[in-house]
Structures are given as C-alpha cells and as structure tokens.
Amino acid sequence: MSVRTEFDVRQEVLEAEARIRLHIRETPLEPSLWLSRAGSCEVYLKLENVQVTNSFKLRGASNKLLSLTDEERQRGIVTASTGNHGSAVAYLLRRFGWQGSIFVPENASPAKIEALRLLGADLRFHGTDGAETERFARRTAEETGRVYISPYNDPKIIGGQGTIAVELEQRLEGIDSVFVPVGGGGLVSGIAGYLKSADAQIEIIGCQPRRSAVMFESIKAGRVLDLESEPTLADGTAGGMDADTITYPVCRDRIDEFILVEEEEIAAAIRLILERHHLLIEGAAALAVASFLRVADRYKGRRVVLILTGSRISLEALRSVLAPGEQSG
C-alpha cells in the first residue's frame, strides 16, 4: 500500500484553531532557567501535561469529533489508544453524550487505564502492540458500521495537534528549534507543518525512544516499516503505524533530525522536571527534555521550545524512575 501524499497542514491547523478553541486549554509556555543554563540558550517548556485530560491529545480528538456529522456520531465511534488519545475521546464522549468504544493494548499503562475507567469509557482490550490494536479496532469499526478515529492518521487529528504551534507563534517570537516527541507522528506533523509553512528555517527535532523508533527507522528505510517495539517508559509514543499513514511524508519532509534516547535518559529527564520545575511528566513527554540534554551544547544563544506532551505515568513506573538503582532494563 502506498503512502498518501501530503495535505495542507497549515489550513487544517487554522480550521482546527477556530473549531476547538472553546473546548481546550491554552497551555502555559514557561522558561526553564535550569535547561537554559545547561545549553547557554533560552529554553521554554510547552506544558501540555496540564492540558485538559493531561495530554495534548485532546486537541486532535476535539477537532475530529467536532468535525463529524450528526449521522456519523449517531452511528457510534471506535478508536484505539495506548491511553492519552483514548482518555481524550472518552472525555469528549462523556461531555457531549455520544457513544463509542475504546480499544487499548493489554499491556497499556495502568494509570492510563484507570483514567479511562473513571471517564466511563466502554473499554476493550486487544493485542500488546499499538499498531495491532489499531488494526483490530479499525476492522471492528468497519464490520459494525461505526466511525473509526485514528490517534494520528487523519488530517483533522493532525490539524488539532498543530494548534500547539499557533499558541507558540502567538506567545514567542524568534523560535529557532522545537523538540517534539514522535510516535505515530500526528503531533509533530501538525507542529512542523504549521511552523515551517511560515518559516522553513525553524528546526524541528523528532524525539523517540531507542526501544521504539518506528518512524525514524521507516524514514531511514524509505518506507513505513512493520517493527516490533520493546517496552519503554515512553509508552505514549510506542508501537507501529498504519502502512498508508499520512504522517509519514510530513515527518520525512519536515523533521530536520531525529534523536533516539535510552531508557536511563528518559528516567533522568522525568526526575529533572520533577525536581527543577515541580511538574510531573510521563515518559513520552520526557523525550523532548532527554533529547535536548543529549545535544544541548549545539544550541548556545538559540531559542528552543520543548513540548511536554503529557503527565500520565503509573505509580509503578514513577517508583522505578525515582529509585534508578532498582530500575530494570
């Protein structure tokens, strides 16, 4: 199956901004004195960990669900998620009184599963890899006549995630580089597609865990690969992608560099943000911090933004992070 061609990301983002503004939170953009000193530069943290549902995923989910027709909503909704996208969809279903089912991998984060249950989600479990779960959910939607909502492979999802870039553009001039965690590529496609359409010189750094670097390996190979992922603290970015995902060409053309980080670096980044900023972040959010620290000496005198994508981390994972001597793997 061939990968579809790129669409107009900027237009999707602008339409999403108008559609979802009343339904999401404009998250803070805070300077980090500690990270700025580490890189002799200006570092800002985009705090999507304090977004409603504690993740940027509400942006894309809101844009997609609010774009559906009444007839489509009445048929019902199916989605798949490692947790954050599912929580965003569950929140919206509960808020608006719509019906839907959420499929998650059997090994999804306990903290994220608990959040879904609290939101009253119709929760279904299948598989142990995000891509496997997504394929099953898509088939279920087709067989039952319901609407499938992809976590990333949809222009409306990408447009919603890209509203982060609108807020960056409005709040901070002269951005040189943006570090963005990458899973299926919806977030980085929205941010990169929007920012680079106005200024091609803005550097976009894609951040992935070495244990699940499917987008990086796919771009290196020149095609979407079907790869297994190892367990990682950055579970929100783990797993594979649809073979025809529209995020692939955007990531290929708009990400300037990938940085792959080790589990120890992810854990250290979670501890750093907790200690220095008194903020809780999950492993996927820590990718941006860990990646910046890996290459901080390159950024002297530059203005850098790190996207902190979410805060849902299980107590078990947090304990392993705070007691690194006991951490396995």
C-alpha positions as semicolon CSV with decimal commas, in nm:
position;residue;x (nm);y (nm);z (nm)
1;M;0,000;0,000;0,000
2;S;0,144;0,336;-0,099
3;V;0,168;0,628;0,140
4;R;-0,072;0,910;0,061
5;T;0,060;1,248;-0,043
6;E;0,087;1,543;0,194
7;F;-0,217;1,763;0,253
8;D;-0,237;2,132;0,351
9;V;-0,134;2,110;0,716
10;R;-0,146;2,484;0,779
11;Q;-0,504;2,512;0,655
12;E;-0,612;2,216;0,870
13;V;-0,449;2,375;1,176
14;L;-0,615;2,712;1,120
15;E;-0,955;2,548;1,078
16;A;-0,895;2,343;1,391
17;E;-0,797;2,651;1,590
18;A;-1,132;2,812;1,515
19;R;-1,326;2,491;1,581
20;I;-1,178;2,377;1,913
21;R;-1,065;2,694;2,091
22;L;-1,358;2,694;2,335
23;H;-1,307;2,326;2,419
24;I;-0,936;2,314;2,507
25;R;-0,696;2,492;2,740
26;E;-0,424;2,725;2,613
27;T;-0,134;2,571;2,800
28;P;0,149;2,770;2,961
29;L;0,480;2,833;2,789
30;E;0,735;2,862;3,068
31;P;1,106;2,940;3,058
32;S;1,338;2,681;3,213
33;L;1,628;2,854;3,384
34;W;1,800;2,523;3,456
35;L;1,783;2,390;3,099
36;S;1,870;2,733;2,960
37;R;2,186;2,732;3,169
38;A;2,267;2,377;3,058
39;G;2,261;2,485;2,692
40;S;2,367;2,851;2,729
41;C;2,048;2,934;2,543
42;E;1,681;3,015;2,601
43;V;1,472;2,705;2,669
44;Y;1,094;2,716;2,702
45;L;0,863;2,432;2,810
46;K;0,522;2,398;2,643
47;L;0,317;2,243;2,923
48;E;0,070;2,011;2,751
49;N;0,095;1,796;3,064
50;V;-0,155;2,040;3,218
51;Q;-0,395;2,028;2,922
52;V;-0,748;1,903;2,996
53;T;-0,713;1,520;3,027
54;N;-0,341;1,585;3,099
55;S;-0,227;1,539;2,740
56;F;-0,211;1,723;2,406
57;K;-0,433;1,452;2,261
58;L;-0,750;1,644;2,350
59;R;-0,669;1,889;2,070
60;G;-0,680;1,637;1,787
61;A;-0,967;1,436;1,931
62;S;-1,178;1,750;1,976
63;N;-1,113;1,861;1,620
64;K;-1,204;1,522;1,475
65;L;-1,518;1,459;1,679
66;L;-1,650;1,813;1,633
67;S;-1,596;1,771;1,256
68;L;-1,827;1,468;1,235
69;T;-2,182;1,495;1,109
70;D;-2,473;1,417;1,337
71;E;-2,535;1,100;1,135
72;E;-2,175;0,984;1,188
73;R;-2,192;1,046;1,562
74;Q;-2,522;0,858;1,588
75;R;-2,362;0,553;1,424
76;G;-2,110;0,543;1,708
77;I;-1,737;0,586;1,739
78;V;-1,447;0,340;1,768
79;T;-1,089;0,433;1,847
80;A;-0,764;0,275;1,966
81;S;-0,507;0,418;2,203
82;T;-0,227;0,344;2,447
83;G;-0,417;0,574;2,681
84;N;-0,395;0,950;2,619
85;H;-0,588;0,962;2,292
86;G;-0,842;0,724;2,444
87;S;-0,882;0,948;2,750
88;A;-0,938;1,249;2,526
89;V;-1,204;1,066;2,324
90;A;-1,367;0,927;2,640
91;Y;-1,379;1,276;2,793
92;L;-1,548;1,416;2,482
93;L;-1,797;1,127;2,457
94;R;-1,893;1,180;2,819
95;R;-1,915;1,558;2,783
96;F;-2,135;1,556;2,474
97;G;-2,329;1,236;2,546
98;W;-2,206;1,047;2,240
99;Q;-2,147;0,670;2,219
100;G;-1,820;0,494;2,144
101;S;-1,575;0,212;2,225
102;I;-1,205;0,246;2,301
103;F;-0,960;-0,036;2,227
104;V;-0,630;-0,044;2,417
105;P;-0,336;-0,286;2,424
106;E;-0,345;-0,541;2,701
107;N;-0,018;-0,400;2,841
108;A;-0,124;-0,033;2,845
109;S;-0,017;0,187;3,137
110;P;-0,229;0,118;3,450
111;A;-0,253;0,492;3,516
112;K;-0,398;0,550;3,170
113;I;-0,640;0,257;3,202
114;E;-0,764;0,392;3,535
115;A;-0,822;0,732;3,376
116;L;-1,030;0,571;3,101
117;R;-1,241;0,381;3,352
118;L;-1,305;0,694;3,557
119;L;-1,434;0,862;3,242
120;G;-1,683;0,580;3,194
121;A;-1,528;0,452;2,873
122;D;-1,654;0,138;2,700
123;L;-1,312;-0,022;2,721
124;R;-1,194;-0,316;2,506
125;F;-0,853;-0,487;2,520
126;H;-0,671;-0,640;2,225
127;G;-0,307;-0,721;2,149
128;T;0,016;-0,598;2,303
129;D;0,131;-0,352;2,037
130;G;-0,038;-0,025;1,950
131;A;-0,039;-0,096;1,577
132;E;-0,201;-0,437;1,630
133;T;-0,469;-0,279;1,850
134;E;-0,536;-0,008;1,593
135;R;-0,579;-0,259;1,309
136;F;-0,826;-0,462;1,514
137;A;-1,023;-0,152;1,615
138;R;-1,039;-0,035;1,254
139;R;-1,173;-0,374;1,142
140;T;-1,429;-0,368;1,422
141;A;-1,549;-0,024;1,312
142;E;-1,583;-0,138;0,951
143;E;-1,774;-0,453;1,048
144;T;-2,017;-0,265;1,275
145;G;-2,066;0,045;1,058
146;R;-1,919;0,280;1,316
147;V;-1,672;0,565;1,259
148;Y;-1,306;0,485;1,331
149;I;-1,100;0,765;1,487
150;S;-0,726;0,719;1,431
151;P;-0,491;0,851;1,701
152;Y;-0,271;1,014;1,432
153;N;-0,356;0,909;1,074
154;D;-0,618;1,173;0,999
155;P;-0,593;1,535;0,875
156;K;-0,834;1,650;1,146
157;I;-0,628;1,486;1,421
158;I;-0,310;1,642;1,285
159;G;-0,479;1,980;1,250
160;G;-0,592;1,970;1,611
161;Q;-0,249;1,878;1,744
162;G;-0,098;2,156;1,535
163;T;-0,289;2,420;1,733
164;I;0,002;2,398;1,976
165;A;0,207;2,570;1,705
166;V;-0,047;2,852;1,680
167;E;-0,003;2,918;2,051
168;L;0,376;2,910;2,016
169;E;0,360;3,155;1,727
170;Q;0,141;3,392;1,929
171;R;0,343;3,372;2,251
172;L;0,707;3,359;2,144
173;E;0,893;3,531;1,863
174;G;1,215;3,409;1,706
175;I;1,187;3,037;1,780
176;D;1,491;2,856;1,642
177;S;1,419;2,494;1,732
178;V;1,132;2,281;1,860
179;F;1,184;1,937;2,017
180;V;0,878;1,717;1,965
181;P;0,813;1,360;2,087
182;V;0,720;1,131;1,797
183;G;0,502;0,820;1,794
184;G;0,263;0,786;1,504
185;G;0,360;1,137;1,401
186;G;0,034;1,329;1,442
187;L;0,175;1,586;1,687
188;V;0,499;1,657;1,505
189;S;0,321;1,667;1,168
190;G;0,086;1,936;1,295
191;I;0,357;2,143;1,464
192;A;0,615;2,109;1,188
193;G;0,367;2,151;0,905
194;Y;0,232;2,473;1,054
195;L;0,556;2,635;1,170
196;K;0,761;2,551;0,863
197;S;0,489;2,681;0,631
198;A;0,564;3,026;0,777
199;D;0,939;2,988;0,839
200;A;1,123;2,698;0,677
201;Q;1,431;2,777;0,889
202;I;1,269;2,668;1,216
203;E;1,438;2,342;1,313
204;I;1,215;2,050;1,411
205;I;1,377;1,775;1,617
206;G;1,189;1,445;1,637
207;C;1,242;1,268;1,970
208;Q;1,192;0,892;2,006
209;P;1,290;0,616;2,249
210;R;1,552;0,387;2,102
211;R;1,333;0,093;2,203
212;S;1,051;0,208;1,975
213;A;1,186;0,426;1,694
214;V;0,947;0,312;1,421
215;M;0,913;0,648;1,246
216;F;1,290;0,704;1,245
217;E;1,362;0,358;1,107
218;S;1,085;0,391;0,848
219;I;1,218;0,721;0,716
220;K;1,567;0,577;0,707
221;A;1,436;0,281;0,505
222;G;1,229;0,499;0,272
223;R;0,900;0,324;0,356
224;V;0,673;0,253;0,651
225;L;0,810;-0,049;0,836
226;D;0,623;-0,300;1,048
227;L;0,853;-0,326;1,351
228;E;0,805;-0,465;1,698
229;S;0,874;-0,231;1,989
230;E;1,045;-0,313;2,316
231;P;0,893;-0,196;2,646
232;T;0,976;0,169;2,714
233;L;0,900;0,437;2,970
234;A;0,782;0,643;2,672
235;D;0,484;0,415;2,618
236;G;0,279;0,700;2,474
237;T;0,500;0,701;2,164
238;A;0,548;0,324;2,140
239;G;0,417;0,097;1,865
240;G;0,386;0,089;1,489
241;M;0,197;0,287;1,226
242;D;-0,058;0,236;0,951
243;A;0,114;0,139;0,626
244;D;-0,053;0,432;0,448
245;T;-0,024;0,689;0,725
246;I;-0,038;1,049;0,604
247;T;0,206;1,145;0,880
248;Y;0,494;0,962;0,712
249;P;0,557;1,208;0,425
250;V;0,513;1,507;0,656
251;C;0,766;1,366;0,903
252;R;1,003;1,268;0,622
253;D;0,996;1,617;0,472
254;R;0,960;1,840;0,779
255;I;1,163;1,680;1,059
256;D;1,521;1,804;1,038
257;E;1,673;1,544;1,269
258;F;1,576;1,254;1,492
259;I;1,731;1,192;1,831
260;L;1,690;0,848;1,989
261;V;1,728;0,831;2,365
262;E;1,788;0,549;2,609
263;E;1,561;0,450;2,898
264;E;1,807;0,588;3,154
265;E;1,795;0,927;2,982
266;I;1,414;0,928;2,983
267;A;1,407;0,847;3,356
268;A;1,663;1,118;3,429
269;A;1,454;1,373;3,238
270;I;1,141;1,285;3,439
271;R;1,339;1,333;3,762
272;L;1,484;1,661;3,639
273;I;1,146;1,817;3,554
274;L;1,003;1,696;3,884
275;E;1,294;1,834;4,086
276;R;1,360;2,160;3,900
277;H;1,008;2,254;3,790
278;H;0,791;2,055;4,037
279;L;0,596;1,916;3,742
280;L;0,500;1,555;3,679
281;I;0,552;1,430;3,324
282;E;0,522;1,090;3,162
283;G;0,795;0,912;2,969
284;A;0,681;1,035;2,627
285;A;0,697;1,397;2,746
286;A;1,046;1,339;2,884
287;L;1,171;1,253;2,535
288;A;1,198;1,621;2,443
289;V;1,398;1,701;2,758
290;A;1,626;1,398;2,724
291;S;1,690;1,472;2,357
292;F;1,775;1,835;2,426
293;L;2,019;1,740;2,702
294;R;2,190;1,498;2,462
295;V;2,275;1,785;2,223
296;A;2,248;2,097;2,446
297;D;2,596;2,220;2,354
298;R;2,475;2,285;1,995
299;Y;2,222;2,546;2,100
300;K;2,426;2,827;2,250
301;G;2,245;3,157;2,205
302;R;1,939;3,000;2,041
303;R;1,571;2,997;2,139
304;V;1,440;2,645;2,194
305;V;1,098;2,500;2,279
306;L;1,047;2,156;2,432
307;I;0,699;2,003;2,402
308;L;0,599;1,828;2,727
309;T;0,320;1,613;2,591
310;G;0,151;1,462;2,896
311;S;0,165;1,365;3,262
312;R;0,004;1,022;3,290
313;I;0,260;0,790;3,445
314;S;0,179;0,489;3,661
315;L;0,294;0,479;4,023
316;E;0,495;0,167;3,943
317;A;0,681;0,343;3,661
318;L;0,731;0,653;3,873
319;R;0,877;0,446;4,157
320;S;1,126;0,289;3,916
321;V;1,222;0,636;3,792
322;L;1,271;0,775;4,141
323;A;1,473;0,470;4,251
324;P;1,702;0,424;3,948
325;G;1,916;0,165;4,121
326;E;1,614;-0,066;4,130
327;Q;1,507;0,004;3,769
328;S;1,513;-0,298;3,541
329;G;1,604;-0,300;3,175
